[in-house]
Amino acid sequence: MSEADIARAEEKVAAARERLLGSTHALQARLKPSVLADDAWKAAREKGQEVAADAVRAVRERPVISSAAAIGLAAFVARRPIAKLFGLLRSKDQ
């Protein structure tokens, strides 16, 4: 191997090292916890917007069914206060 071949090989090694370091720095930047959290937040926000748009579309297409579902959910959530109210009304009647 001549001196020129060795010099070219060393240049190739140096260039490969620089590419590797550049890739490593880019990877480190992408894997920072703040960047990962920001990406996750953006993805969740986008998915939430999609779900909200789908919900609005479903309510517009079927308002009666949507109202019935909302009333059922509200009754389920408020079941204990409703039960107490009926218990009070029942005890007053007796």
Secondary structure as UniProt FT lines:
FT   HELIX           3..30
FT   HELIX           33..61
FT   HELIX           63..77
FT   HELIX           79..93
//
